[in-house]
Amino acid sequence: MSAAPADLAELTEEQRALVETAEAFAAEWIAPHAVEWDRDKHFPLSVLREAAKLGMAGLYVAEEHGGTGLSRYDAVLVFEALATGCPSLAGYLSIHNMVAGMIDRHGTAEQRARYLPALCTMDEPASYCLTEPDAGSDAAALRTSAVRDGEHWVLDGVKQFISGAGTSERYLVFARTGGPGAGGITAFLVHRHALEFGPNEAKMGWNAQPTRQVVLRGVRVPDTDRLGDEGGGFRIAMGGLDGGRLNIAACSLGGARSALDRAIAHLADRRAFGEPLSGRQGLRFRVADAHTELAAARLLLHRAARAADAGEPDATRLCAMAKRLATDTGHEVADAALQLHGGYGYLAEYGIEKIVRDLRVHRILEGTNEVMRVIVSRGLMGAES
């Protein structure tokens, strides 16, 4: 018995093959080592490069630039499947793909030719640098500055909570080139050698990837490494976050599905009071509810992904709705799976407590779920007066 989704009947043969490939990769390359990598805080870059050989490091990048050329809908299928192996690594791959997709969408022909081949092979992993110590949810209030100096820009500031920092080679940095507010922000591509990094943060979860501050002290960036128009950075950042929210929602579903599958197997194997736990109606109802809630969140996620692909006017609202529901549901289902394991769920070797820890941060990443509610309410009721 499995909690595998039965609501994917609408997939094409190509999409089914995509899911099967990603799930097989997660089962062979990631899942057997996930607990160990979490314990040792090991970032398995060589494994991510194996994923890149299957096209998973340039999912949104056009084939002519070395990518896979998939849709947002295709991508959420991939990320849910990968997250059954480890939500933390699937989450980093989402961030890397977000950067590569932004370069493909907003970069010049020269920038695409220069950056994308190494990103798509993951010879040069990428990180996304928007959040700052004093500008988290209020991204438009960022303080990192970029001052024009001839054909260069000089960047100064600090970025906070940057996934992959210190290991990634390329950093998409958002800095203030103009006045206050969203219109004064510009995006830049910066190489690792120009940056300084804080210590690897001690975190509750997502331990299989590093998280550090990124420090910019008088970093000189040529204007040829500016991404998009001057003052257009906030629009680039927000456009990318719609896709990031879809992906992190998918990672929550994949992690929770893995936890629920393990709980179902545990209930079948474990006996109490003379019978398998799987025969107890109260536990069966809890499994049924968890599976139903994951299926409902998945349907909303797929609807939002299709809206993003089609450029529908309410796509941002739908992406926020899907991110809020899937990340809340995913964490709740993983926690229920831990409870269904009893004391065994609390042991690291079973891998359930790791999933619970990993999925908790998804309710904060890519905009907190409180911010998702702000986005949804604005779409329905307008801005607060």
DRENTOR-189375 format. One record per residue (C-alpha): residue in three letters; x, y, z. Coordinates in Angstrom, 3 decimals, padded with zeros to 6 digits. Example, Ala and Ser with C-alpha at 12.3 -4.5 7.8 and 13.67 -1.06 7.14 Angstrom:
BEGIN
REC  aa  xx  yy  zz
REC  ALA  012.300  -004.500  007.800;
REC  SER  013.670  -001.060  007.140;
***
This chain:
BEGIN
REC  aa  xx  yy  zz
REC  MET  000.000  000.000  000.000;
REC  SER  001.269  003.472  -000.864;
REC  ALA  000.287  007.115  -000.636;
REC  ALA  001.501  007.671  -004.215;
REC  PRO  -000.748  010.208  -005.963;
REC  ALA  -003.668  008.804  -007.904;
REC  ASP  -004.589  012.270  -009.197;
REC  LEU  -002.038  012.336  -012.027;
REC  ALA  -004.167  010.552  -014.636;
REC  GLU  -004.115  013.660  -016.821;
REC  LEU  -000.360  013.407  -017.405;
REC  THR  001.010  012.812  -020.861;
REC  GLU  003.309  009.879  -021.519;
REC  GLU  006.258  012.276  -021.501;
REC  GLN  005.255  013.704  -018.135;
REC  ARG  004.800  010.238  -016.648;
REC  ALA  008.285  009.356  -017.862;
REC  LEU  009.572  012.575  -016.272;
REC  VAL  008.043  011.631  -012.905;
REC  GLU  009.353  008.057  -013.115;
REC  THR  012.865  009.282  -013.932;
REC  ALA  012.921  011.784  -011.058;
REC  GLU  011.500  009.299  -008.554;
REC  ALA  013.983  006.629  -009.635;
REC  PHE  016.852  009.107  -009.267;
REC  ALA  015.631  010.106  -005.793;
REC  ALA  015.314  006.469  -004.727;
REC  GLU  018.757  005.440  -006.008;
REC  TRP  020.944  008.504  -005.489;
REC  ILE  019.383  010.493  -002.664;
REC  ALA  017.085  008.614  -000.270;
REC  PRO  019.639  006.001  000.918;
REC  HIS  021.999  008.780  002.087;
REC  ALA  019.582  011.505  003.208;
REC  VAL  019.784  010.850  006.960;
REC  GLU  023.591  010.638  006.829;
REC  TRP  023.932  013.852  004.820;
REC  ASP  021.608  015.639  007.227;
REC  ARG  023.602  014.407  010.233;
REC  ASP  026.987  015.310  008.721;
REC  LYS  025.776  018.574  007.137;
REC  HIS  027.153  017.280  003.847;
REC  PHE  026.244  019.029  000.582;
REC  PRO  026.468  016.276  -002.090;
REC  LEU  027.352  018.416  -005.077;
REC  SER  028.500  015.381  -007.069;
REC  VAL  024.999  013.893  -006.758;
REC  LEU  023.406  017.152  -007.913;
REC  ARG  025.681  017.048  -010.952;
REC  GLU  024.339  013.576  -011.691;
REC  ALA  020.854  015.109  -011.586;
REC  ALA  022.081  017.757  -014.018;
REC  LYS  022.991  014.999  -016.489;
REC  LEU  019.263  014.215  -016.579;
REC  GLY  018.419  017.857  -017.316;
REC  MET  017.364  018.786  -013.784;
REC  ALA  019.654  021.826  -013.423;
REC  GLY  018.168  023.766  -016.341;
REC  LEU  014.523  022.794  -016.251;
REC  TYR  013.205  026.156  -017.536;
REC  VAL  016.170  026.965  -019.762;
REC  ALA  015.646  026.705  -023.506;
REC  GLU  017.138  023.625  -025.144;
REC  GLU  019.262  025.806  -027.420;
REC  HIS  021.074  027.072  -024.299;
REC  GLY  021.631  023.624  -022.819;
REC  GLY  018.433  023.379  -020.799;
REC  THR  015.439  021.075  -020.762;
REC  GLY  012.824  023.643  -021.794;
REC  LEU  010.080  022.415  -019.466;
REC  SER  006.989  024.234  -018.241;
REC  ARG  006.249  025.249  -014.654;
REC  TYR  003.759  022.406  -014.509;
REC  ASP  006.408  019.915  -015.619;
REC  ALA  008.798  021.312  -013.013;
REC  VAL  006.448  020.826  -010.061;
REC  LEU  006.129  017.171  -011.072;
REC  VAL  009.928  016.871  -011.001;
REC  PHE  010.360  018.625  -007.654;
REC  GLU  007.687  016.599  -005.890;
REC  ALA  009.375  013.423  -007.127;
REC  LEU  012.877  014.565  -006.115;
REC  ALA  011.692  015.607  -002.661;
REC  THR  010.646  012.041  -001.882;
REC  GLY  014.409  011.481  -001.557;
REC  CYS  015.291  014.669  000.356;
REC  PRO  013.328  017.945  000.506;
REC  SER  016.485  019.908  001.335;
REC  LEU  018.336  018.935  -001.831;
REC  ALA  015.227  019.293  -003.964;
REC  GLY  014.838  022.774  -002.472;
REC  TYR  018.364  023.764  -003.450;
REC  LEU  017.815  022.481  -006.987;
REC  SER  014.713  024.675  -007.129;
REC  ILE  016.770  027.741  -006.207;
REC  HIS  019.488  026.899  -008.744;
REC  ASN  016.860  026.431  -011.455;
REC  MET  015.222  029.722  -010.509;
REC  VAL  018.493  031.585  -011.122;
REC  ALA  019.158  029.778  -014.409;
REC  GLY  015.614  030.484  -015.584;
REC  MET  015.944  034.199  -014.771;
REC  ILE  019.138  034.443  -016.815;
REC  ASP  017.480  032.677  -019.743;
REC  ARG  014.433  034.953  -019.505;
REC  HIS  016.051  038.316  -018.767;
REC  GLY  019.664  037.993  -019.883;
REC  THR  021.267  039.230  -023.071;
REC  ALA  022.326  036.763  -025.755;
REC  GLU  025.919  037.182  -024.561;
REC  GLN  024.956  036.495  -020.935;
REC  ARG  022.988  033.396  -021.865;
REC  ALA  025.902  032.045  -023.879;
REC  ARG  028.377  032.840  -021.110;
REC  TYR  026.456  031.590  -018.062;
REC  LEU  023.881  028.985  -018.973;
REC  PRO  026.015  026.056  -020.201;
REC  ALA  027.886  025.799  -016.876;
REC  LEU  024.682  026.315  -014.893;
REC  CYS  022.841  023.581  -016.774;
REC  THR  025.628  021.067  -016.106;
REC  MET  025.934  022.378  -012.538;
REC  ASP  029.636  022.939  -013.048;
REC  GLU  028.694  026.327  -011.591;
REC  PRO  025.929  026.013  -008.966;
REC  ALA  023.931  029.181  -008.355;
REC  SER  022.418  031.004  -005.377;
REC  TYR  019.712  033.660  -005.105;
REC  CYS  020.532  036.700  -002.932;
REC  LEU  017.494  038.808  -002.098;
REC  THR  016.883  038.509  001.670;
REC  GLU  018.810  040.773  004.061;
REC  PRO  019.138  040.872  007.861;
REC  ASP  016.663  043.778  008.058;
REC  ALA  014.685  043.104  004.859;
REC  GLY  013.050  039.698  004.907;
REC  SER  009.385  039.788  003.954;
REC  ASP  009.716  043.460  002.959;
REC  ALA  012.085  042.759  000.069;
REC  ALA  011.566  046.217  -001.458;
REC  ALA  013.270  047.708  001.625;
REC  LEU  016.644  046.092  000.929;
REC  ARG  019.745  048.194  001.672;
REC  THR  022.532  046.549  -000.315;
REC  SER  023.771  049.332  -002.565;
REC  ALA  025.215  049.422  -006.062;
REC  VAL  026.926  052.677  -007.112;
REC  ARG  027.898  053.305  -010.708;
REC  ASP  031.626  053.813  -011.356;
REC  GLY  032.238  054.115  -015.076;
REC  GLU  031.592  050.742  -016.705;
REC  HIS  031.342  049.046  -013.295;
REC  TRP  029.092  048.987  -010.276;
REC  VAL  030.411  048.896  -006.703;
REC  LEU  028.267  046.737  -004.417;
REC  ASP  028.164  046.906  -000.617;
REC  GLY  025.832  045.088  001.759;
REC  VAL  024.899  041.825  003.456;
REC  LYS  022.535  039.102  002.323;
REC  GLN  021.020  036.688  004.842;
REC  PHE  019.865  033.033  004.724;
REC  ILE  021.463  032.304  001.348;
REC  SER  021.161  028.646  000.363;
REC  GLY  024.328  027.189  -001.144;
REC  ALA  026.404  030.195  -000.060;
REC  GLY  030.118  029.498  -000.002;
REC  THR  029.762  026.528  -002.351;
REC  SER  027.808  028.048  -005.231;
REC  GLU  029.886  029.707  -007.938;
REC  ARG  027.331  032.253  -009.207;
REC  TYR  025.154  034.600  -007.152;
REC  LEU  022.171  036.585  -008.378;
REC  VAL  022.372  039.673  -006.146;
REC  PHE  019.690  042.333  -005.866;
REC  ALA  020.957  045.794  -004.904;
REC  ARG  019.670  049.333  -004.695;
REC  THR  020.810  051.508  -007.587;
REC  GLY  018.150  054.196  -007.203;
REC  GLY  015.716  055.695  -004.734;
REC  PRO  013.641  053.904  -002.096;
REC  GLY  011.070  051.292  -002.968;
REC  ALA  010.786  048.613  -005.605;
REC  GLY  011.743  050.845  -008.522;
REC  GLY  015.277  051.448  -007.244;
REC  ILE  016.455  047.815  -007.323;
REC  THR  018.694  046.184  -009.952;
REC  ALA  019.909  042.595  -010.373;
REC  PHE  023.578  041.608  -010.790;
REC  LEU  025.447  038.363  -011.432;
REC  VAL  028.430  038.020  -009.094;
REC  HIS  031.137  035.353  -008.910;
REC  ARG  031.973  033.607  -005.640;
REC  HIS  035.582  034.865  -005.598;
REC  ALA  034.394  038.467  -005.135;
REC  LEU  032.372  037.666  -002.019;
REC  GLU  032.842  036.950  001.671;
REC  PHE  030.746  034.449  003.600;
REC  GLY  029.581  034.034  007.161;
REC  PRO  029.745  030.692  008.994;
REC  ASN  027.421  027.877  008.006;
REC  GLU  024.272  028.499  010.034;
REC  ALA  023.220  025.905  012.623;
REC  LYS  019.653  025.178  011.511;
REC  MET  016.676  023.095  012.558;
REC  GLY  016.554  021.415  009.141;
REC  TRP  017.791  021.714  005.563;
REC  ASN  021.181  020.549  006.870;
REC  ALA  022.196  018.865  003.608;
REC  GLN  022.853  022.272  002.079;
REC  PRO  024.845  025.189  003.513;
REC  THR  023.171  028.433  004.540;
REC  ARG  025.385  031.476  005.112;
REC  GLN  025.459  035.243  005.006;
REC  VAL  026.862  036.701  001.800;
REC  VAL  028.929  039.828  002.442;
REC  LEU  029.729  042.368  -000.283;
REC  ARG  032.489  044.859  000.477;
REC  GLY  033.290  047.154  -002.414;
REC  VAL  032.602  044.369  -004.928;
REC  ARG  033.171  045.630  -008.457;
REC  VAL  030.782  044.191  -011.018;
REC  PRO  030.989  045.145  -014.707;
REC  ASP  027.834  046.538  -016.243;
REC  THR  027.868  043.548  -018.593;
REC  ASP  026.945  041.456  -015.529;
REC  ARG  023.842  043.499  -014.767;
REC  LEU  020.766  041.321  -015.391;
REC  GLY  017.909  043.181  -017.024;
REC  ASP  017.294  046.899  -016.949;
REC  GLU  018.556  049.283  -014.306;
REC  GLY  015.711  049.556  -011.793;
REC  GLY  014.087  046.372  -013.101;
REC  GLY  015.451  044.030  -010.452;
REC  PHE  012.398  043.882  -008.218;
REC  ARG  010.195  042.817  -011.106;
REC  ILE  012.702  040.078  -011.960;
REC  ALA  012.827  038.940  -008.336;
REC  MET  009.063  038.772  -007.906;
REC  GLY  008.571  036.994  -011.231;
REC  GLY  011.049  034.350  -010.172;
REC  LEU  009.398  033.920  -006.787;
REC  ASP  006.126  032.752  -008.340;
REC  GLY  008.005  029.766  -009.729;
REC  GLY  009.976  029.316  -006.522;
REC  ARG  006.742  029.164  -004.541;
REC  LEU  005.362  026.488  -006.831;
REC  ASN  008.519  024.446  -006.445;
REC  ILE  008.764  024.685  -002.666;
REC  ALA  005.107  023.671  -002.487;
REC  ALA  005.915  020.637  -004.610;
REC  CYS  008.866  019.782  -002.370;
REC  SER  006.529  019.849  000.632;
REC  LEU  004.173  017.402  -001.053;
REC  GLY  007.016  015.071  -001.993;
REC  GLY  008.537  015.055  001.475;
REC  ALA  005.164  014.522  003.135;
REC  ARG  004.261  011.745  000.703;
REC  SER  007.495  009.945  001.554;
REC  ALA  006.743  010.260  005.283;
REC  LEU  003.197  008.987  004.809;
REC  ASP  004.388  006.016  002.742;
REC  ARG  006.737  005.077  005.570;
REC  ALA  003.937  005.419  008.108;
REC  ILE  001.673  003.118  006.073;
REC  ALA  004.432  000.499  005.913;
REC  HIS  005.091  000.870  009.646;
REC  LEU  001.420  000.384  010.528;
REC  ALA  001.313  -002.801  008.450;
REC  ASP  004.429  -004.224  010.119;
REC  ARG  003.856  -003.148  013.716;
REC  ARG  001.594  -005.230  015.940;
REC  ALA  -000.074  -004.148  019.186;
REC  PHE  -002.664  -005.904  021.295;
REC  GLY  -002.531  -008.932  019.010;
REC  GLU  -003.156  -007.283  015.640;
REC  PRO  -001.393  -005.067  013.088;
REC  LEU  -001.791  -001.361  013.748;
REC  SER  -003.084  -001.042  010.177;
REC  GLY  -006.298  -002.732  011.319;
REC  ARG  -007.207  000.015  013.771;
REC  GLN  -009.882  002.271  012.355;
REC  GLY  -008.682  005.432  014.086;
REC  LEU  -005.248  005.080  012.485;
REC  ARG  -006.734  004.189  009.098;
REC  PHE  -008.867  007.335  009.212;
REC  ARG  -005.802  009.441  009.992;
REC  VAL  -003.968  007.992  006.969;
REC  ALA  -007.033  008.564  004.777;
REC  ASP  -007.287  012.201  005.852;
REC  ALA  -003.573  012.822  005.281;
REC  HIS  -003.712  011.336  001.786;
REC  THR  -006.837  013.343  000.953;
REC  GLU  -005.284  016.602  002.153;
REC  LEU  -002.135  016.015  000.083;
REC  ALA  -004.256  015.272  -002.989;
REC  ALA  -006.277  018.475  -002.523;
REC  ALA  -003.121  020.582  -002.120;
REC  ARG  -001.618  018.945  -005.209;
REC  LEU  -004.648  019.798  -007.334;
REC  LEU  -004.399  023.478  -006.342;
REC  LEU  -000.655  023.421  -006.998;
REC  HIS  -001.155  022.024  -010.494;
REC  ARG  -003.854  024.623  -011.198;
REC  ALA  -001.464  027.389  -010.109;
REC  ALA  001.366  025.993  -012.234;
REC  ARG  -000.848  025.965  -015.305;
REC  ALA  -001.863  029.553  -014.571;
REC  ALA  001.799  030.577  -014.358;
REC  ASP  002.554  028.844  -017.649;
REC  ALA  -000.372  030.579  -019.351;
REC  GLY  000.443  034.000  -017.866;
REC  GLU  -003.038  034.310  -016.371;
REC  PRO  -003.725  037.602  -014.564;
REC  ASP  -004.362  035.858  -011.239;
REC  ALA  -001.313  033.573  -011.457;
REC  THR  000.536  035.274  -008.591;
REC  ARG  -002.474  034.907  -006.307;
REC  LEU  -002.891  031.248  -007.247;
REC  CYS  000.820  030.587  -006.675;
REC  ALA  000.562  032.165  -003.219;
REC  MET  -002.532  030.096  -002.433;
REC  ALA  -000.843  026.889  -003.520;
REC  LYS  002.344  027.651  -001.618;
REC  ARG  000.447  028.410  001.589;
REC  LEU  -001.769  025.338  001.412;
REC  ALA  000.861  022.832  000.272;
REC  THR  003.549  023.877  002.752;
REC  ASP  001.141  023.944  005.708;
REC  THR  -000.384  020.626  004.653;
REC  GLY  002.960  019.003  003.928;
REC  HIS  004.340  019.812  007.368;
REC  GLU  001.135  018.710  009.099;
REC  VAL  001.085  015.383  007.224;
REC  ALA  004.763  014.730  007.979;
REC  ASP  004.107  015.442  011.663;
REC  ALA  001.130  013.058  011.578;
REC  ALA  003.377  010.394  010.006;
REC  LEU  005.818  010.854  012.878;
REC  GLN  002.970  010.394  015.374;
REC  LEU  001.834  007.240  013.566;
REC  HIS  005.330  005.811  014.087;
REC  GLY  005.076  006.341  017.841;
REC  GLY  008.475  006.538  019.522;
REC  TYR  010.201  005.211  016.409;
REC  GLY  009.256  008.358  014.528;
REC  TYR  011.378  010.355  016.951;
REC  LEU  014.510  008.335  016.125;
REC  ALA  016.805  009.823  013.501;
REC  GLU  017.462  006.485  011.780;
REC  TYR  013.844  006.271  010.576;
REC  GLY  014.174  009.534  008.668;
REC  ILE  010.745  010.865  009.654;
REC  GLU  011.931  013.514  012.103;
REC  LYS  014.310  014.800  009.423;
REC  ILE  011.424  015.288  007.006;
REC  VAL  009.435  017.130  009.692;
REC  ARG  012.404  019.436  010.341;
REC  ASP  013.049  020.007  006.643;
REC  LEU  009.439  020.821  005.808;
REC  ARG  009.016  023.284  008.676;
REC  VAL  011.088  025.929  006.914;
REC  HIS  008.982  025.683  003.749;
REC  ARG  006.330  027.714  005.540;
REC  ILE  008.900  030.542  005.737;
REC  LEU  010.841  030.190  002.460;
REC  GLU  009.954  032.097  -000.718;
REC  GLY  007.802  034.449  001.359;
REC  THR  006.275  033.451  004.685;
REC  ASN  002.799  031.979  004.672;
REC  GLU  001.595  035.151  006.356;
REC  VAL  002.854  037.068  003.312;
REC  MET  001.033  034.557  001.083;
REC  ARG  -002.170  035.522  002.864;
REC  VAL  -001.411  039.202  002.212;
REC  ILE  -000.974  038.480  -001.514;
REC  VAL  -004.212  036.497  -001.696;
REC  SER  -006.240  039.089  000.224;
REC  ARG  -004.898  041.904  -001.929;
REC  GLY  -005.988  040.014  -005.013;
REC  LEU  -009.489  039.669  -003.608;
REC  MET  -009.970  042.907  -001.676;
REC  GLY  -007.329  045.359  -002.850;
REC  ALA  -004.575  046.906  -000.744;
REC  GLU  -005.292  047.899  002.823;
REC  SER  -006.253  051.522  003.211;
***
